[in-house]
């Protein structure tokens, strides 16, 4: 016959094992969440918001003109008739970004460098060195 003290020890051990499993599950979810973060290591300082080729384009609306701001999020960059999903970000200003893009019925993989200087961003295509860099301006609205 198991003594009262042994039953208490067994209950405490079961409670401890249960607690350890719960902690393991929490730690696993935290690690998985970090690993599965959009853009695989996206830096929180990566520029988000609306950026335009000219400051006056910030007020333009779709359907009125093609001169629209690009919309940067932690997971994508959306432009006029194209969307690029961010697959990787390397660096911290400049940011070397790998993209999977779709637009006008075509898909492509691209690499682009974004360098922030205040309210401007220099954009350099790393996929095609013949493409000239251009500047985007941060929209305030």
N, C-alpha and C positions, 0 to 999 in steps of 0.2 A: 504494500500500500504506500502511495506517495504522500509524504507529509505535507502539511499546509505550507511550510516554508518552501518546499520544492515547487509547489504549484505557483507560488508568488514569484519565484525566480524565473520559472518558465514563462509566465505572463510578461515579466519585465523584458526577457530576452526577445520574445515575439514582438513586443512593442518597439524595442530598439531596432530589430531587423526591419520592421515595417517603416520606421522613421528613416533608416538608412536608405531604403528603396525609394521613399518619397523624395529625399534629398538628391539621390542620383537622378531621378526623373526630372527634377527642377533644373539641375545642372546640365543635363542632356538637352533640355529645351532651350536653355540660355545659349549653349554652344551652337546648337543647330540654328537658332535664330541669328546668331552672329555670322555663321558660315553662309546662310541663305539670304543674307541682306542683299537687296538689289545692287547690281553692278559689282558684285564680288569685291568688297573692300572699298566701296564708295566712301570717300572722305566727306565729312559733314560740311567742309568748306568749299566743296565743288559748287560752282555758281548755279543757283537756281533762280527762277523768275523769268521775266521777259527781256529779251535782248534784241535790238534792231540795228539794221545797217546804217540808219540815220536816226537821230533823236526824234525827228518829226514823224517817223513811221510808227512810233509807239501808240499813237492815237488811231491808227488805221484799223478798219474792221474788215473781216472776210467778206467777199462779195463786192467790196468797193474798189479794191486794188490788189495787186500781187505783192506790193511792198508792205509786208506784214512782219511783226516781230517773231522771233523764234522763241518757243517756250521750253525752258530747261527745267527738268525735275531731277530727282536723284536717280530715276530709272529710265528716262527717255529725253530726247530732244525732238520737238515737233516743229516743223517748218511748213512753208507753203507747199502743199501737195506731197509731203513726205514725212515719215516718222522714223526715227532711229532709236532702237532700244540699246541702252548702255549695257555692254556685257563685261566691261572691265575698266577700271580707272587706276592708273599708275602715276605716282608722283603727287606733289602738293604745290602747285603753282610754279612751273607749268604742270598742267594735268594732261597726261597722255591717255586718251580715251579710245577704247575699242567699241565699235558700233555695228549693229546689225540693222540695216536700213531697208525700208520698203517705200516705194513711191512710183506713181504712174505705171503700175503693173510690173515693176522690176524690183529685184532685191540685190543688195550688195553688202559686203563687209568692208568697213572703213576704219582707219585709224586717224585721229585728229588730235592736235595739241591746242589746248586752250590756256592762254596766259592772261591773268587778270591784272590790271593796273588801275586801281580806283574804280571808276564807273565805265571803263572800257575793257574790252576783251579782244586780244589778238587771236585769230583762228588760223591755224596752219594745217593743211592736209598732209598727213604723213604717208598716205597711200600713194599719192601721185605728186612727186616732187616738182612737176611742171606747173602745178596750180599755185597761184600767187596768194600769199596770206591776205586776210582782210580783217577789218575791225568791226566789232559790234559795240553798241552803246546800251547801257543798262536803262531799262524803262522804269520810271518811278511809279507808274500806275499798274 
